[in-house]
Amino acid sequence: MIQIDDKKCCGCSYCVLTCPKEAITSYYGAEVNEKCTSCGICVHNCPNYAIIIIQGEK
């Protein structure tokens, strides 16, 4: 599963736009839902390094 640091998130929505599973929504900050497969595409597209993959969770 991924985790988004709200303090680093600038609200650009790059993670939402690049997620192939539509697992991230952004209304008042980005949130991850159960569709997340931890593929990491959002991690590599975040300009503020606000997203990390939590190992051992799904």
C-alpha positions in Angstrom: 0.0 0.0 0.0 1.2 3.6 -0.5 1.1 6.4 2.0 0.8 10.1 1.2 2.4 12.7 3.4 -0.1 15.5 3.6 2.5 18.0 4.6 4.5 17.4 1.4 1.5 17.0 -0.9 1.0 20.2 -3.0 -2.3 19.0 -4.5 -1.0 18.9 -8.1 -2.9 15.6 -8.8 -0.1 14.0 -10.8 -0.6 10.9 -8.7 -4.3 10.8 -9.6 -3.6 11.3 -13.3 -0.9 8.6 -13.5 -2.5 5.9 -11.4 -3.5 3.1 -13.8 -6.0 1.6 -11.3 -7.7 4.9 -10.4 -6.8 4.2 -6.7 -6.1 7.8 -5.7 -8.5 10.6 -5.3 -7.8 14.2 -4.6 -10.4 16.5 -3.1 -9.0 17.9 0.1 -5.6 16.2 -0.2 -4.8 12.9 -1.9 -6.3 9.7 -0.6 -5.6 6.0 -1.5 -8.4 3.4 -1.8 -8.5 -0.4 -1.9 -7.8 -0.5 -5.6 -4.1 0.3 -5.0 -1.7 -2.5 -6.1 1.4 -0.7 -4.9 2.8 -0.5 -8.4 4.8 2.6 -7.6 3.9 4.7 -10.6 2.6 7.5 -8.5 5.7 7.5 -6.3 7.9 8.2 -9.4 5.6 10.9 -10.6 5.2 12.9 -7.4 7.2 16.2 -7.7 7.3 16.7 -3.9 8.3 13.1 -2.9 5.1 13.0 -0.8 4.3 9.3 -1.6 6.1 6.2 -0.2 5.3 2.5 -0.5 4.7 0.8 2.9 6.3 -2.6 2.7 4.4 -5.6 3.9 0.9 -4.1 3.5 -1.6 -4.4 0.7 
